[in-house]
């Protein structure tokens, strides 16, 4: 399982990213300062680093330069509110592998993470997901049940993908909110319950099992 280092001082964002990565089958560790992030990058066995620039103790560019001087060649994706062309160029020139401005959509960040991991290990990216008679074509954005295509909205598609990537695993409402609706979600919202009801109507009522007090699970149809 790939290990990602998140260097980010805003707990709301780091928690959102970590939960989204976990839902996608990736593990992560979090550092809230540049020095702690540098130490973890030196000592740990991380396959990728997500780096904020606005850290409390030093600029993220400084952390990046120190990592490269120390010959740490772990891929780095800069994730920052500083989205100017000058900052983007500076980040890439200082050794970053990618640069992404906040606010951001998690799906885009995940795609960039997977691209960097795939570049590192040459593993092919998954292009489809299947659970029993439910099939999702990620490239064509198509979902079929018993080979019959089902029309899903963008949110319904993203929610279905989250379940298909974790069949049999209980996903909390908070995990699903962060994965599909982003880090500005309202934790008290019932939108997950509403959309699971939509999926039950379209994909099968018994397919999405309620685990009382925890969340939902993609189960085998009885």
TORVOBA-383010 format. One line per 8 residues: number of its first residue (from 1); their letters; for each residue x, z, y of N, C-alpha, C. Coordinates in nm, 2 decimals. Example, Ala and Ser with C-alpha at 12.3 -4.5 7.8 and 13.67 -1.06 7.14 Angstrom:
! TORVOBA-383010
1> AS> 1.32:0.78:-0.57:1.23:0.78:-0.45:1.32:0.78:-0.33; 1.28:0.71:-0.22:1.37:0.71:-0.11:1.29:0.79:0.00
This chain:
! TORVOBA-383010
1> XXXXXXXX> 0.08:0.00:-0.12:0.00:0.00:0.00:0.09:0.00:0.12; 0.06:-0.09:0.22:0.14:-0.10:0.34:0.13:0.02:0.43; 0.24:0.06:0.48:0.24:0.18:0.57:0.27:0.13:0.72; 0.18:0.17:0.81:0.19:0.12:0.95:0.22:0.25:1.03; 0.31:0.23:1.13:0.34:0.34:1.23:0.27:0.30:1.36; 0.19:0.39:1.41:0.11:0.38:1.53:0.18:0.47:1.63; 0.24:0.41:1.74:0.30:0.49:1.85:0.20:0.48:1.97; 0.12:0.58:1.99:0.01:0.57:2.09:-0.03:0.71:2.13
9> XXXXXXXX> -0.03:0.74:2.26:-0.06:0.87:2.31:-0.21:0.90:2.33; -0.29:0.80:2.32:-0.44:0.83:2.34:-0.50:0.85:2.20; -0.54:0.97:2.17:-0.60:1.00:2.04:-0.72:0.92:2.00; -0.80:0.89:2.10:-0.92:0.81:2.07:-0.88:0.67:2.01; -0.78:0.61:2.07:-0.74:0.48:2.03:-0.66:0.48:1.90; -0.57:0.58:1.89:-0.49:0.59:1.76:-0.57:0.62:1.64; -0.67:0.71:1.66:-0.77:0.74:1.55:-0.85:0.62:1.51; -0.90:0.55:1.61:-0.98:0.43:1.58:-0.89:0.33:1.50
17> XXXXXXXX> -0.77:0.30:1.55:-0.69:0.21:1.48:-0.66:0.25:1.33; -0.62:0.38:1.32:-0.59:0.44:1.19:-0.71:0.43:1.09; -0.83:0.46:1.14:-0.94:0.45:1.05:-0.97:0.31:1.02; -0.96:0.22:1.11:-0.98:0.08:1.08:-0.88:0.02:0.98; -0.76:0.06:0.99:-0.65:0.02:0.89:-0.68:0.08:0.76; -0.73:0.20:0.75:-0.76:0.27:0.63:-0.87:0.19:0.56; -0.97:0.15:0.63:-1.09:0.08:0.58:-1.04:-0.05:0.52; -0.93:-0.11:0.58:-0.88:-0.24:0.53:-0.78:-0.22:0.42
25> XXXXXXXX> -0.76:-0.10:0.37:-0.67:-0.07:0.26:-0.52:-0.05:0.30; -0.50:-0.01:0.43:-0.37:0.01:0.48:-0.36:0.16:0.52; -0.24:0.22:0.50:-0.22:0.35:0.55:-0.14:0.36:0.67; -0.14:0.47:0.75:-0.07:0.47:0.87:-0.03:0.61:0.91; 0.07:0.63:0.99:0.11:0.75:1.05:0.11:0.73:1.20; 0.09:0.84:1.28:0.07:0.84:1.42:0.18:0.92:1.49; 0.24:0.87:1.60:0.33:0.94:1.69:0.27:0.93:1.83; 0.27:1.04:1.90:0.21:1.04:2.04:0.31:1.03:2.15
33> XXXXXXXX> 0.44:1.03:2.11:0.54:1.01:2.22:0.64:0.91:2.17; 0.72:0.85:2.26:0.82:0.76:2.23:0.93:0.81:2.14; 0.97:0.94:2.17:1.08:0.99:2.09:1.03:1.02:1.94; 0.91:1.07:1.93:0.86:1.10:1.79:0.84:0.97:1.72; 0.79:0.86:1.79:0.78:0.73:1.73:0.91:0.68:1.68; 1.01:0.69:1.77:1.15:0.64:1.73:1.20:0.71:1.61; 1.18:0.85:1.61:1.23:0.92:1.49:1.16:0.88:1.36; 1.03:0.87:1.37:0.96:0.82:1.25:1.00:0.68:1.20
41> XXXXXXXX> 1.03:0.60:1.30:1.07:0.46:1.27:1.21:0.46:1.20; 1.29:0.55:1.25:1.43:0.56:1.19:1.42:0.62:1.05; 1.34:0.73:1.04:1.34:0.80:0.91:1.25:0.75:0.81; 1.14:0.69:0.85:1.04:0.65:0.76:1.05:0.51:0.70; 0.96:0.48:0.61:0.97:0.35:0.54:0.84:0.27:0.58; 0.84:0.22:0.71:0.72:0.16:0.76:0.74:0.00:0.76; 0.63:-0.06:0.73:0.64:-0.21:0.72:0.60:-0.28:0.85; 0.54:-0.20:0.94:0.50:-0.26:1.07:0.48:-0.14:1.17
49> XXXXXXXX> 0.51:-0.17:1.30:0.49:-0.07:1.41:0.39:-0.13:1.51; 0.29:-0.05:1.55:0.20:-0.08:1.66:0.24:0.01:1.77; 0.28:-0.05:1.88:0.35:0.03:1.99:0.28:0.01:2.12; 0.24:0.13:2.18:0.19:0.13:2.32:0.30:0.13:2.42; 0.28:0.08:2.54:0.39:0.09:2.64:0.38:0.21:2.73; 0.26:0.26:2.76:0.24:0.37:2.85:0.25:0.50:2.78; 0.36:0.53:2.73:0.38:0.66:2.66:0.42:0.77:2.76; 0.39:0.90:2.72:0.42:1.01:2.82:0.56:1.04:2.85
57> XXXXXXXX> 0.65:1.01:2.76:0.79:1.05:2.78:0.88:0.94:2.81; 0.85:0.82:2.77:0.93:0.70:2.81:0.85:0.57:2.79; 0.89:0.47:2.86:0.82:0.34:2.85:0.84:0.28:2.71; 0.74:0.22:2.66:0.74:0.16:2.53:0.85:0.05:2.51; 0.88:-0.02:2.62:0.99:-0.11:2.62:1.12:-0.05:2.58; 1.14:0.08:2.63:1.27:0.15:2.60:1.27:0.19:2.45; 1.16:0.23:2.40:1.15:0.26:2.25:1.19:0.13:2.17; 1.13:0.02:2.21:1.16:-0.11:2.14:1.30:-0.14:2.15
65> XXXXXXXX> 1.36:-0.13:2.27:1.51:-0.17:2.28:1.59:-0.07:2.19; 1.56:0.05:2.19:1.64:0.15:2.11:1.63:0.12:1.96; 1.51:0.08:1.92:1.49:0.04:1.78:1.57:-0.08:1.74; 1.57:-0.18:1.83:1.65:-0.30:1.80:1.80:-0.27:1.80; 1.85:-0.19:1.90:1.99:-0.15:1.90:2.03:-0.08:1.77; 1.94:0.00:1.72:1.96:0.08:1.60:1.95:-0.01:1.47; 1.92:-0.14:1.50:1.91:-0.24:1.39:1.79:-0.21:1.30; 1.68:-0.16:1.36:1.55:-0.14:1.29:1.48:-0.27:1.32
73> XXXXXXXX> 1.46:-0.36:1.22:1.40:-0.49:1.24:1.26:-0.49:1.19; 1.19:-0.37:1.18:1.05:-0.37:1.14:0.97:-0.44:1.24; 0.88:-0.53:1.20:0.79:-0.60:1.29:0.72:-0.51:1.39; 0.71:-0.54:1.52:0.64:-0.46:1.62:0.54:-0.54:1.69; 0.42:-0.49:1.69:0.31:-0.54:1.77:0.28:-0.45:1.89; 0.31:-0.50:2.01:0.28:-0.42:2.13:0.13:-0.42:2.16; 0.07:-0.30:2.17:-0.08:-0.29:2.20:-0.09:-0.21:2.33; -0.12:-0.27:2.44:-0.11:-0.20:2.57:-0.22:-0.25:2.67
81> XXXXXXXX> -0.24:-0.17:2.77:-0.33:-0.21:2.88:-0.26:-0.30:2.98; -0.13:-0.31:2.96:-0.05:-0.40:3.05:-0.05:-0.54:3.00; -0.14:-0.62:3.05:-0.16:-0.76:3.00:-0.11:-0.87:3.08; -0.02:-0.84:3.18:0.03:-0.95:3.26:0.13:-1.04:3.18; 0.14:-1.16:3.23:0.23:-1.26:3.17:0.38:-1.20:3.17; 0.41:-1.14:3.28:0.55:-1.08:3.29:0.57:-0.98:3.18; 0.48:-0.89:3.16:0.49:-0.79:3.06:0.49:-0.85:2.92; 0.41:-0.95:2.90:0.41:-1.01:2.77:0.54:-1.08:2.74
89> XXXXXXXX> 0.60:-1.15:2.83:0.73:-1.21:2.82:0.84:-1.11:2.79; 0.83:-1.00:2.87:0.93:-0.89:2.86:0.93:-0.83:2.72; 0.80:-0.81:2.67:0.79:-0.75:2.54:0.85:-0.84:2.43; 0.82:-0.97:2.44:0.87:-1.06:2.33:1.02:-1.08:2.35; 1.07:-1.08:2.47:1.22:-1.09:2.49:1.29:-0.97:2.44; 1.23:-0.85:2.45:1.29:-0.73:2.40:1.28:-0.70:2.25; 1.22:-0.80:2.18:1.22:-0.79:2.04:1.09:-0.76:1.97; 0.98:-0.77:2.05:0.85:-0.75:1.98:0.81:-0.88:1.91
97> XXXXXXXX> 0.73:-0.86:1.81:0.69:-0.98:1.73:0.55:-1.03:1.77; 0.48:-0.95:1.84:0.35:-0.99:1.89:0.31:-0.90:2.01; 0.22:-0.94:2.09:0.18:-0.87:2.21:0.03:-0.88:2.23; -0.04:-0.77:2.24:-0.19:-0.77:2.25:-0.23:-0.67:2.35; -0.32:-0.72:2.44:-0.37:-0.64:2.56:-0.50:-0.56:2.52; -0.51:-0.44:2.58:-0.63:-0.37:2.57:-0.72:-0.41:2.69; -0.86:-0.39:2.67:-0.93:-0.36:2.55:-0.92:-0.47:2.44; -0.94:-0.44:2.32:-0.92:-0.53:2.21:-1.02:-0.52:2.11
105> XXXXXXXX> -1.04:-0.62:2.03:-1.13:-0.62:1.91:-1.04:-0.59:1.79; -1.09:-0.49:1.71:-1.01:-0.45:1.59:-0.99:-0.57:1.50; -1.09:-0.65:1.48:-1.07:-0.76:1.38:-0.95:-0.85:1.42; -0.93:-0.87:1.55:-0.81:-0.95:1.60:-0.68:-0.88:1.57; -0.68:-0.75:1.60:-0.56:-0.67:1.57:-0.53:-0.67:1.42; -0.63:-0.65:1.34:-0.61:-0.65:1.19:-0.56:-0.79:1.14; -0.61:-0.90:1.20:-0.56:-1.03:1.16:-0.41:-1.04:1.20; -0.37:-0.99:1.31:-0.23:-1.00:1.35:-0.14:-0.91:1.26
113> XXXXXXXX> -0.20:-0.79:1.23:-0.12:-0.71:1.14:-0.10:-0.77:1.00; -0.21:-0.83:0.95:-0.20:-0.90:0.82:-0.10:-1.02:0.82; -0.10:-1.09:0.94:-0.01:-1.20:0.95:0.13:-1.16:0.95; 0.16:-1.05:1.01:0.30:-1.00:1.02:0.34:-0.95:0.88; 0.25:-0.88:0.81:0.28:-0.83:0.68:0.30:-0.94:0.58; 0.22:-1.04:0.59:0.23:-1.16:0.50:0.36:-1.23:0.53; 0.40:-1.24:0.66:0.52:-1.31:0.69:0.64:-1.24:0.62; 0.63:-1.10:0.62:0.74:-1.02:0.56:0.75:-1.04:0.41
121> XXXXXXXX> 0.63:-1.03:0.34:0.64:-1.03:0.20:0.60:-1.16:0.13; 0.56:-1.26:0.21:0.52:-1.39:0.16:0.40:-1.39:0.07; 0.32:-1.28:0.09:0.20:-1.27:0.00:0.09:-1.35:0.07; 0.01:-1.43:-0.01:-0.10:-1.51:0.05:-0.21:-1.42:0.10; -0.27:-1.46:0.21:-0.38:-1.38:0.27:-0.51:-1.41:0.19; -0.59:-1.30:0.17:-0.71:-1.32:0.10:-0.81:-1.41:0.18; -0.87:-1.51:0.12:-0.96:-1.60:0.19:-1.10:-1.58:0.14; -1.12:-1.50:0.04:-1.26:-1.47:-0.01:-1.27:-1.34:-0.07
129> XXXXXXXX> -1.39:-1.28:-0.07:-1.41:-1.15:-0.13:-1.54:-1.16:-0.22; -1.53:-1.10:-0.34:-1.65:-1.11:-0.43:-1.67:-0.97:-0.50; -1.80:-0.94:-0.51:-1.84:-0.82:-0.58:-1.97:-0.86:-0.66; -1.96:-0.87:-0.79:-2.07:-0.92:-0.87:-2.12:-1.05:-0.82; -2.25:-1.06:-0.79:-2.30:-1.19:-0.74:-2.29:-1.22:-0.59; -2.22:-1.12:-0.52:-2.21:-1.13:-0.38:-2.07:-1.19:-0.35; -2.07:-1.30:-0.27:-1.94:-1.37:-0.24:-1.93:-1.40:-0.09; -1.81:-1.37:-0.04:-1.79:-1.40:0.10:-1.67:-1.49:0.12
137> XXXXXXXX> -1.69:-1.60:0.19:-1.58:-1.70:0.22:-1.54:-1.66:0.36; -1.42:-1.60:0.38:-1.37:-1.56:0.51:-1.33:-1.67:0.60; -1.29:-1.78:0.54:-1.25:-1.89:0.62:-1.37:-1.97:0.68; -1.47:-1.99:0.60:-1.59:-2.06:0.65:-1.70:-1.97:0.70; -1.67:-1.84:0.70:-1.77:-1.74:0.75:-1.90:-1.76:0.68; -1.90:-1.77:0.54:-2.02:-1.79:0.47:-2.04:-1.68:0.37; -2.16:-1.63:0.35:-2.19:-1.53:0.25:-2.30:-1.59:0.15; -2.28:-1.57:0.02:-2.38:-1.62:-0.07:-2.41:-1.51:-0.17
145> XXXXXXXX> -2.54:-1.51:-0.22:-2.58:-1.43:-0.33:-2.64:-1.52:-0.44; -2.58:-1.51:-0.56:-2.62:-1.60:-0.66:-2.61:-1.75:-0.62; -2.50:-1.77:-0.54:-2.47:-1.91:-0.49:-2.57:-1.96:-0.39; -2.66:-1.87:-0.34:-2.75:-1.90:-0.23:-2.70:-1.85:-0.10; -2.68:-1.94:0.00:-2.62:-1.89:0.12:-2.72:-1.80:0.20; -2.67:-1.70:0.26:-2.75:-1.60:0.34:-2.70:-1.60:0.48; -2.78:-1.62:0.57:-2.75:-1.62:0.71:-2.73:-1.48:0.77; -2.61:-1.45:0.81:-2.58:-1.32:0.87:-2.53:-1.33:1.01
153> XXXXXXXX> -2.56:-1.23:1.10:-2.51:-1.23:1.23:-2.36:-1.18:1.22; -2.29:-1.19:1.34:-2.15:-1.16:1.34:-2.13:-1.01:1.30; -2.21:-0.92:1.34:-2.20:-0.78:1.31:-2.23:-0.76:1.16; -2.34:-0.82:1.11:-2.37:-0.81:0.97:-2.26:-0.86:0.88; -2.20:-0.97:0.92:-2.08:-1.03:0.85:-1.97:-0.93:0.84; -1.93:-0.87:0.96:-1.82:-0.78:0.97:-1.85:-0.65:0.88; -1.98:-0.60:0.89:-2.01:-0.49:0.81:-2.00:-0.52:0.66; -2.05:-0.63:0.62:-2.04:-0.68:0.48:-1.90:-0.69:0.43
161> XXXXXXXX> -1.81:-0.74:0.52:-1.67:-0.75:0.49:-1.61:-0.61:0.46; -1.65:-0.52:0.55:-1.59:-0.38:0.53:-1.63:-0.32:0.40; -1.75:-0.35:0.35:-1.80:-0.30:0.22:-1.72:-0.37:0.11; -1.71:-0.50:0.12:-1.65:-0.59:0.02:-1.50:-0.56:0.00; -1.44:-0.51:0.11:-1.30:-0.48:0.10:-1.28:-0.34:0.03; -1.39:-0.27:0.02:-1.38:-0.13:-0.04:-1.49:-0.11:-0.14; -1.51:-0.19:-0.24:-1.62:-0.17:-0.33:-1.61:-0.04:-0.40; -1.72:0.03:-0.41:-1.73:0.16:-0.48:-1.68:0.27:-0.40
169> XXXXXXXX> -1.62:0.25:-0.28:-1.56:0.36:-0.20:-1.67:0.40:-0.10; -1.68:0.53:-0.08:-1.78:0.58:0.02:-1.71:0.56:0.16; -1.78:0.49:0.25:-1.74:0.47:0.39:-1.83:0.55:0.48; -1.77:0.64:0.56:-1.85:0.72:0.65:-1.91:0.63:0.76; -2.01:0.68:0.83:-2.07:0.61:0.94:-1.96:0.59:1.05; -1.88:0.69:1.07:-1.77:0.68:1.17:-1.67:0.57:1.14; -1.63:0.56:1.01:-1.54:0.46:0.97:-1.61:0.32:1.00; -1.73:0.30:0.96:-1.80:0.18:0.98:-1.82:0.15:1.13
177> XXXXXXXX> -1.85:0.25:1.21:-1.87:0.23:1.35:-1.74:0.18:1.41; -1.62:0.24:1.38:-1.50:0.21:1.44:-1.45:0.07:1.39; -1.48:0.04:1.26:-1.44:-0.09:1.21:-1.51:-0.21:1.26; -1.64:-0.19:1.29:-1.73:-0.30:1.32:-1.76:-0.30:1.47; -1.78:-0.19:1.53:-1.83:-0.18:1.67:-1.72:-0.15:1.77; -1.60:-0.10:1.72:-1.49:-0.08:1.82:-1.47:0.06:1.86; -1.37:0.09:1.94:-1.33:0.23:1.97:-1.42:0.28:2.08; -1.51:0.20:2.14:-1.60:0.25:2.25:-1.73:0.29:2.19
185> XXXXXXXX> -1.74:0.30:2.06:-1.87:0.33:2.00:-1.92:0.47:2.03; -2.05:0.49:2.02:-2.11:0.62:2.04:-2.13:0.68:1.90; -2.05:0.79:1.87:-2.05:0.85:1.74:-2.19:0.91:1.70; -2.28:0.92:1.80:-2.42:0.97:1.77:-2.52:0.86:1.74; -2.47:0.74:1.75:-2.56:0.62:1.73:-2.60:0.61:1.59; -2.72:0.55:1.57:-2.78:0.52:1.43:-2.76:0.38:1.40; -2.68:0.30:1.47:-2.67:0.16:1.46:-2.62:0.12:1.32; -2.54:0.20:1.25:-2.49:0.17:1.12:-2.61:0.17:1.02
193> XXXXXXXX> -2.70:0.27:1.03:-2.81:0.28:0.95:-2.91:0.16:0.97; -2.92:0.12:1.09:-3.01:0.01:1.12:-2.95:-0.12:1.05; -2.82:-0.14:1.07:-2.76:-0.26:1.01:-2.75:-0.26:0.86; -2.73:-0.14:0.80:-2.73:-0.13:0.66:-2.87:-0.17:0.61; -2.98:-0.13:0.68:-3.11:-0.17:0.64:-3.13:-0.33:0.65; -3.07:-0.39:0.75:-3.07:-0.53:0.76:-3.00:-0.60:0.64; -2.88:-0.54:0.60:-2.81:-0.60:0.48:-2.89:-0.58:0.35; -2.96:-0.46:0.34:-3.04:-0.44:0.22:-3.15:-0.55:0.21
201> XXXXXXXX> -3.21:-0.58:0.32:-3.32:-0.68:0.32:-3.26:-0.82:0.29; -3.14:-0.85:0.33:-3.09:-0.98:0.31:-3.01:-1.00:0.18; -2.94:-0.89:0.14:-2.84:-0.90:0.03:-2.88:-0.83:-0.10; -2.98:-0.74:-0.09:-3.02:-0.66:-0.20:-3.04:-0.52:-0.17; -3.15:-0.46:-0.19:-3.18:-0.32:-0.15:-3.10:-0.22:-0.23; -3.06:-0.25:-0.35:-2.99:-0.15:-0.43:-2.84:-0.16:-0.42; -2.80:-0.26:-0.35:-2.65:-0.29:-0.34:-2.58:-0.19:-0.25; -2.65:-0.14:-0.15:-2.58:-0.05:-0.05:-2.64:0.09:-0.08
209> XXXXXXXX> -2.56:0.17:-0.14:-2.61:0.31:-0.18:-2.58:0.41:-0.07; -2.68:0.49:-0.04:-2.66:0.60:0.05:-2.60:0.72:-0.02; -2.49:0.77:0.04:-2.43:0.90:-0.01:-2.46:1.01:0.09; -2.56:1.09:0.06:-2.61:1.18:0.16:-2.50:1.27:0.21; -2.50:1.28:0.34:-2.40:1.37:0.41:-2.26:1.30:0.43; -2.24:1.18:0.37:-2.11:1.11:0.39:-2.12:0.98:0.45; -2.20:0.89:0.39:-2.21:0.75:0.44:-2.27:0.66:0.34; -2.21:0.54:0.32:-2.26:0.44:0.24:-2.15:0.39:0.14
217> XXXXXX> -2.20:0.33:0.03:-2.11:0.27:-0.07:-2.17:0.14:-0.12; -2.08:0.04:-0.14:-2.12:-0.08:-0.20:-2.12:-0.06:-0.35; -2.24:-0.06:-0.41:-2.25:-0.02:-0.55:-2.29:-0.14:-0.64; -2.28:-0.12:-0.77:-2.33:-0.22:-0.86:-2.48:-0.23:-0.86; -2.53:-0.35:-0.86:-2.68:-0.36:-0.87:-2.73:-0.32:-1.01; -2.83:-0.25:-1.01:-2.88:-0.20:-1.14:-2.97:-0.31:-1.21
